Amino acid sequence: MKSMFDIRGKKAIISGGSRGLGKGMAQGLHDAGVELVLMGTNENVMKAAAQIHTEEVPAHGVIADFRDKKDVEKAFGSAMALLGDLDILVNNAGMQMRHPAEEFPLEDWDTVLTVNLTSAFIMSQLAGKVMLQKGYGKIINIASLLSFQGGITVPAYAASKGGIAQLTKALANEWAGRGININAIAPGYMATDNTAALRADEVRNRQILERIPAGRYGTPEDMVGTVIYLASPASDYVNGSVLVVDGGWMGR
Ligand SMILES: NC(=O)c1ccc[n+]([C@@H]2O[C@H](COP(=O)([O-])OP(=O)(O)OC[C@H]3O[C@@H](n4cnc5c(N)ncnc54)[C@H](O)[C@@H]3O)[C@@H](O)[C@H]2O)c1
């Protein structure tokens, strides 16, 4: 029987694939036989792609800074030139800025919203045009617990991730009937650069760990099963959902 999780030979783009969760998901998709383009802000993404690349299943890197909306479009064009087709898009690129809300600089607000939310919309629009034409595609957005909760001193991040959850549903409403599945994964507290400041704060670190039923931070490998599920035929009737991968945090 052909496995419903079989994605061998598919082609994918992962934004923010140079490190952390993106690199972990890239490795997992590659292990499942998916040709990849990883996107990242500097040379590190080329190194990450070279580490993952094999002769049978290529992995390419594309350098792009999503603070510049034109760069997003350019990066998508470069990725398509490398892949020739597209089946899976993982909108993973994301960044964090922390300031008390009353002092949050508007410039930082704009940067976070552009990188975390607007770039995902631009990438989805471009990918959507390719996928709608062939009537097949899987778009996976990386949301957050702050798609549901407000956080502290991270209003721009919370707004951007709330937006990601809503964008996931909005696109699913338009494209689910046309062969494209759009869903999101909301990771909990994962041990990556994104949470380095939190983990370095002894009090916050203890408070967070005490609330996670699994008793530990998540890892990039913890994302792999869910991303393969959402990229595969196993999730063909799953549309507009935000799947939490958080060691039980939201259940507390
Ligand atoms: N680590 C967590 O606990 C956690 C929790 C919930 C959601 N997330 C989300 O998961 C995703 C990956 O985060 P991570 O934890 O691996 O963080 P990370 O900081 O290790 O990786 C972020 C990735 O985004 C890319 N990126 C950052 N700024 C960019 C820009 N201006 N242009 C293009 N790419 C850019 C980086 O190149 C990097 O590959 C993000 O969307 C993040 O918000 C992380």
The ligand as an ORCA input file, in Angstrom:
! r2SCAN-3c Opt
* xyz 0 1
  N      11.411     29.097     18.938
  C      10.177     29.188     19.372
  O       9.926     28.959     20.555
  C       9.055     29.535     18.458
  C       7.761     29.459     18.985
  C       6.692     29.781     18.176
  C       6.900     30.173     16.861
  N       8.173     30.254     16.374
  C       8.316     30.679     14.979
  O       9.027     29.696     14.272
  C       9.708     30.304     13.178
  C      11.178     29.914     13.221
  O      11.746     30.440     14.396
  P      13.032     29.835     15.120
  O      12.638     29.578     16.517
  O      13.609     28.741     14.320
  O      13.948     31.125     15.144
  P      15.395     31.423     14.557
  O      15.670     32.814     14.978
  O      16.342     30.346     14.937
  O      15.169     31.344     12.966
  C      14.481     32.327     12.265
  C      14.634     32.127     10.769
  O      13.966     33.214     10.107
  C      14.837     33.836      9.212
  N      14.673     35.289      9.208
  C      14.737     36.137     10.273
  N      14.658     37.408      9.832
  C      14.530     37.356      8.479
  C      14.425     38.322      7.457
  N      14.478     39.637      7.712
  N      14.336     37.917      6.178
  C      14.321     36.595      5.866
  N      14.411     35.624      6.788
  C      14.529     36.003      8.078
  C      16.259     33.514      9.691
  O      17.148     33.513      8.571
  C      16.088     32.142     10.329
  O      16.316     31.135      9.358
  C       9.465     31.805     13.322
  O       8.388     32.198     12.505
  C       9.094     31.955     14.782
  O       8.329     33.089     15.024
  C       9.257     29.934     17.145
*
